[in-house]
Amino acid sequence: MIHKTDAASLLLAGILVVMITICPLSAAAQPGTILWNVQRGLRIEGAPALADDGTVYVGSDDNFLYAFAPDGAEIWRFATGDEILSSPSIGGDGTIYIGSDDDFLYAVGPDGTEQWRFQTGGDVASSPTIGDDGTIYVGSRDGFLYAVNADGTLQWRVQTGGPVTSKPVFDRDGIVYVTSQDGELYAFDRNGELQWRFPTGDPVFSSPAIGEDGILYIGSADNFVYAVNPDGEEQWRFETGADIRSSPALAFDGTIYIGSDDGFLYAIEPDGDERWRFAADGPVRSTPAVGSDGKIYFGSLDVNLYALFSDGSERWRLVINGTTSSPVIGFDGTLYIGSINSGSTGLQTGRLYAVETDAEGLAASEWPLFGHDIRRTGRNTRNEAPTADAGEDETVIEGERVVLDGAGSTDPDFGIAEFSWRQTAGEDVTLTGEDTVRAEFVAQDIEADEEDLVFELTVTDSRGVISTDTVTITVEEDDNFCFIRTAG
């Protein structure tokens, strides 16, 4: 038998449990909070890429390319023949390009279906880059850099002196830069003709970053960070205490951020002087991402994800698995990063994390993260305007839930940062999701003298350029319902 006092206590306890469960879900997450994580395979080494609708693409050593919704739900998975260490790149039409250790470069549609595959002579751990004409550039462990047409046919290939596992980059003049484990940085024109080569002292795993003035920044296993002029001449070098496998990221003021196996993240002035260094507890192979808030986000093999202020002081750290993955920050401030080992965390390996930050996307700098932008296109060509598409005009029945779909909107290069819907004509309706790709409302009874409903979609790309489009919704009376009601 339960006494009244016991029952009251149990009721109160139940209320407290409900409050504890519900309140955190309704409250805004604090920066450094894990929003969700999923486990796939044993190692997620590649850097996640983001589509305009927030879909997260990432590969794993379990041979699959995954597509996750912004809430962490798996949308689809695409099987390759071996593990995936490459990072995906996303084209303007939504096609995802990724390499696999089965020697193939894959083109995968936004629905998860294979468009084509291209075979190289070795593992494709290199991450593809997409040129301004749609050509895909990718390296292979066979020592070649490949230029592949948008239909999957070979355009050209050139041989370096060692495996190419870094990501090529593409500049405004149509020059393709790539590093090789032969210790050299190469420059090729868009026809595959060698322009110059720059030697370092050891193999190069780091991918180049391109500054506003065309200067290239790379790290080498000889412990040095190099600044190389667009003509291939060295401008300066900066020494760290160990191999460099991280790639550089650039702040708005030109500061170069790069990690080293000596356990430090370095901030280097544009003239090559050290600004500061931050000590992690393990090698830093993760390429930093610079947020719109000026903070620097990066992971380490010490199982921590770090957020630093621009002066090098620590904002927060979060225990995740060890990582070599490079973070990406969505326009809503969510950071995504993969992991490879558990260290002392006791967590299963091969996790993708979604983490809250202070940022509202990436810094508006020339090269704020690995691969330049959230699509990881690998190029810093001049920004092109997006094209808004509010969908086809539609006739609906009163009482029907109407979805306004802007998914047909496109951006040819670096991605759409914002969607915004507003009503411009007709009887006012209540829109939900007006700042997302798809907004909704319930069609109400429209008087005969009322005009159609008109909605305007505004899309803003990652560099602030906007485009607008409108859609007209005609609402008709539900005659069947009226007939039944009258007959009754």
N, C-alpha and C positions, 0 to 999 in steps of 0.2 A: 504494500500500500504506500502511496506517495502522499505525504502531508502537503497542506496548502503552502507552507513556507518553502518546502522542497520544490514544489511545482513552480512557485514564483521564481525561485533561484534558477531553476532550469530554463524558464522562459527568458529571464534576464540574460543568462549565459548564451541562449540561442540568439537573442537580439545582438549581443556583443559579437558573436561569431559572424553573424550576417554583416554587421558593420565593418568588421575587420576585413571581410572578404570583398565587400562592395566598394568601400571608400577609396582604396588605392586605385581601383579601376576607373572611378569617376574623376579623381583628382589628376591634375597635370603631372606628368612624370618629371622628375628632377634630372638635370644633366648628369650623365654618367650612369643612368639606369638602363638595365637590359629590358627592352620592350618584348622581345621574344628571341628564341634561338631554336634552330633545328639541326639535327645530326644526320649527316650523309657521308658515308665512307669513313676513311681514316684520316685523310688530308684534304683540306681545301686550301691549296696554295695560291690559286689564282685570285685576282681582284674582281669583286662583283661589279657588274655594269647595270645601269638603270635605264629603262625605257621611259617615254613621256608619260605613260599612264601609271608609273610607279612600279611596274613589274621588275623584279630583281633576277638577273641571270648570273649563274655561277656554275663552274665545273668542279668535279670532285675526282679523287683517285679511284672511285668505284665505277669509272668509265662513263658517267652520265653528265650531261648538261641539264641543269635544272632551271625552271621558271617558277618563282614564288610571287604570290600576291603581296602587297604592302603589309598585310597582317600576318604573313608567315605561312599561309596556306599554299601547299604545292599545287601549281596549275598543271604542269606537265613535266615529263623528263624525256630526254632524247639520248639514246644509247650510241656510243662509239665503240670501237674495238679495243680500247686500252684506256689507261688512266689519263685524266685531263689535268695538266699543270698550267695550261694556257689560260689567259684571261679573255673573256668574250669582248667583242667590239660590235656595236650596233649601227647599222646603216640608216640613212634617212628614211627608207621605206620600211624600217622595222626588222629587216633581216639581221640575224645574229651570226657572226663569224667567229669560229673558235677552232683551235688546233687540238690534236690528240696524239698520244704516244703510239697510236697505230699508224703513224706517218701521214695522216690525212688532215687537210684543212676542210672544215665543213661550213656550209651555208645552210642555216636553219630558219624557217619562217616563223613569224610571231605565234603561230598556232602549234609549233613544235614539230612540223613536218620537214623532212629533208628537201632542200632545193637542189643541192649538188654537193659533190665532194671532189677534192683535188688531191692527188697523191704526190708526196715528195719522196726523197730518198732516205728519210730518217724521221725520228720522233719530232713532232711539232709542239715543243714547249713554248716557243715564241708566241706572243700575243699579236694578232693581226692589227694592221693599221689600214684605214680607209682613205684613199686619196680623194682630191676634190672632184675627180671625174668618175669615181666609183671603183677604181682599181684597188685591189686588196694586196697589201704587201705583208709578207710573213717570212720568218726565218725557219731553218730546219737544222737539226743536228747533223745533217749531211754536209753542212758548210755553205749552203746556198741561201741567197736571198731571192725570193720568188715574187714576181708581179703577176697577179692572177686577175683576169677580166671578170666583170660582174656576172658573166654567165658560167664561170668555172673553168674557162680555158686558159692555157698558159699564154701570157704576153711576153715575158722574158724571165731569165734567171741569170744571176751572176754569182761567182764563187768567191768566198773568202778563204782565209787560211785556217779556219777552225769552226767548230759548231756555233750556230747562231741561235741562242736561246733568249735573247733580249727582244724587246719590242721595237720595230722600226718607227721612225717619226718622219713627218712630212711637213715641209715649210711653205711659206707663201710664194716662193719662187719655183715650186715644183721639184725641189731637191729632196731626196730620200736619204736619211741618215740611219745607219745601223752599226751596232758594235758586234764584235765577234770574240770568241774565246782565243783567237790568235793574238789578242791584246790590242787590236786596232779599231779605230772609229773610221767608218767609210762614208763617203758622200757620192751618191749616184744621181744623175738626172732622171727625168721620167721615162727616158728611153733605155735606161740601164747602163749608160756610159759613165765610167768612173771619173769623178771630178778631182778627188784627192783622197788621201788616207792619212790618218794621224795615229802614230804609235804611242802606246803606254808601255809600262814595264811588265805587265802580267795580263792574264786573261781578263776580259771585260764581260761581266754579267749584267751590269747596270744599263738601263735604257736611257737615251739622251732626253734632256729637257731643253726647250728652245726659249730663250729670253726675247724680250720685245725688240732688242736690237739685233736679233739673229744669232747671238752667241749661244753656243752649245755647251751644256754642262753634263759631265758624266763622272762616274766613279769607277775605279779599277781595283783589281785584286793586288795591285802594288801599293795599296793604302792611300792613294792620292785621289782628290777631286780635281778635275781639269775644267778650265774654261777655254773653249776653242773658238776662234773667230770663224765667221762664215767662209773664209778662204782657206781654212785648215791650219792656220797658224795658232800656236799656243799663246793665250793671253796671260794666264797664271795657273799655278797649281797649289793645292792646299793639302797638307799631310795630316792624316788621322793615324790612329794607333794599330790598325789592322785592316784586313780585306774589306772592300766595300762592295756589297751586293744590293744594297738599297739603290733606288733611283732618285734623282733630285726632284723637289717641288719648289715652286717659286712664289714668294709673297708679292703683294701689290707693289711694295717699295723695292723689289728686286732681290731681297734677301733669299739666299739659297738654303733650303733645309734638306739634310741628307743624313742617313744613319750609317753606322759602321759596325763591324764585328767586334770593335773594342768596347761596345756597350754604350756608346754615346750617340745622341742626336746632335748634329752640329748646325748652327746658324752662321752662315758665311756672308760677309758683305759682298756687294757686287764687284769690289776691287780685290777680293780674295782674302781680306783680313777676317779673322774670327770675331764674330759678335758675341756668341756665347756657346756653351755646350751643356747638355743635360745628360746626367748619368742615369741610364736604365740599369736593370739588374741582369742583363743578358744581351747578346748580340741584337742589333737593330737592322733587320733586313727588310722590314716593312717600309715602303715608300710613304712619306707623310702626305696627309691631305690638309690643305689650308682652308679653313672655313671663312664664311663671310664676316664672322665676328673677329677675325684675325688670329684665332687660336689655331694651334697645330695639333693634329690628331695622328697617332701612329701606334703600332703594336711592336712587341718584342718577343724574343724566344723565352723571356722570363715569365711568360703567361699573363702579362699586363697589357691593357690598352690604356694609353696616356692621352691626356689633353693638357696642353701647355699654353700659357699666355705668350704673347709675342715677345716678351722680355726674357723668356726661358724659364719662368717660374711655373710650378705645377698647379693646374686648376683642379684636376682630379685624376685618379687612376682606377681602373676596373679590372678585377681578376677575371680573365678568360683563359682559354688554352693558349699555349705558345703559338706565335703566328709569324709567317713571312708574307701574308696577304696584305694588300694595300687598301686602306679604307676608301669608301666613296660616301659622299654626303648628299642626300636628297634635298629637294627644295623645301621640304617640310622640316628639315633639321635632323632627320633620322640618318644615322651612320650605319653602314653595313660593312662587315669585315669577316673573313674566314679564319679558321684555325687549323693547326696541324698536330699538336701534341698536348697531352694533359699536364705534363710536369707534375706539380704537387696539388693540382686542383681536384683530382679525382673524377673529373668530367670525361665523358666519352669524347674521343677525338673526332675530327672532321665536322666541325660545327660552323654554321653561319649565324652571326649575331646581328641583331638590330638594336641600336643603342641611341638613346636620346642625347642631343647636344644643345648648345646655346646658339648654334649657327642657323641661318636660313639659306642653306645651300653653300656653294663654294665661294671662295674669294674671287673677285673679278680681276684676277691677275693673269699673266700670259700663260702660265703652266702650273695650276694649283694642285695637281695630283698626278699620279701615274696614268698616262694615256691622255692627259690634257683636260678631259671633260667627262661628264657622267656616263656618256656612251662609250668612252675609251676609244675615240676615233683615232687618236695619235697624231692629229694635225692641228696646226694653229693658223690655218688660212683665214682670210677676212670673213667676218660673220655675214651670213646671208639671212634674209628675213624669213620668218615662218609664213605658212598659209593656213588661215583659219577655215574650218569646214564645220558649219553648224548642223549639217545633215539635210535631208530632203524635207520639203514641205509635207504636211500630213493632215489628214482629216480623221478626227477621233469622235467617240461617243461620250456624252456627258457621263460623269462618274468614273471614267476610265483613268487609270494612272498612266501618265505620259512621261516618257524618258527622252530628254534632249541629249543627243549623242554627238560629242565633239571628237570622237576617236579618229575621224577621217582627217583631222588637222595634221599637218606635216611641218617638219623643219629639216632643211637639207643638211645641216651640219651638227650643231652641238646640243640640240634638245630644247623642248618647250618647258619653261619654268613654271608658268602659271596658266590656268584656265579660269575664266570669269564669265558667268552668265548674268544677264539682266533683261527684264521685260521692258520693251519699248512701246508697245501698243496693246490695246484691248483691256478688258476688265481684269483688275489685279488678281493674281493668283499667288499662292504661297510656294515659293521655290525651296527645295532642299538640295543640298550639294551644289550650290551655285558657284563654288570655287573648286570644283572637280571636273574631270573629263565629262561626266554624265550628271546632269541635274534632273530632278523629277518634280512633278506637280500633279494634282488631281484636277481633271477638267470639270468645271462647274457648269451649271445651266446658264447658257448665254441668251440674253434677250435678242429679239429679232433686229433691233436697231444697233446692237453692239457690233464693233468691228472684230476681225480675227485677232488672235493672240500672236504677237511678234516678239521674238527673243533674239538678243544679240550675244554672240560669243566673241570674246576677246582672248587671244592667246598671246603670251609674251615669251620670247625666247630667252636663253640664258644670258644674253647680252643686253636685254631690255628693249629689243625691237618688237613691235606689236603688229597684229593683223586682226581684222574683224570680219565676221560674216553673220547673216541673220537667217532665221527659219520662221516660217509662218505655220501656225497650228489653227485649223478650223474645227470648231466644236459643233457637233450636230446633236439634236434631241434624240433620245432613245425611243423610237416609235414603238418598238415591240413592247417595251416596258409600259408605255402609255396605253397601248391597246389592251394588255392584260389587266391593267388597273381599272380601265373603264368597264370592260366586260365583267369584272368581278363585282 
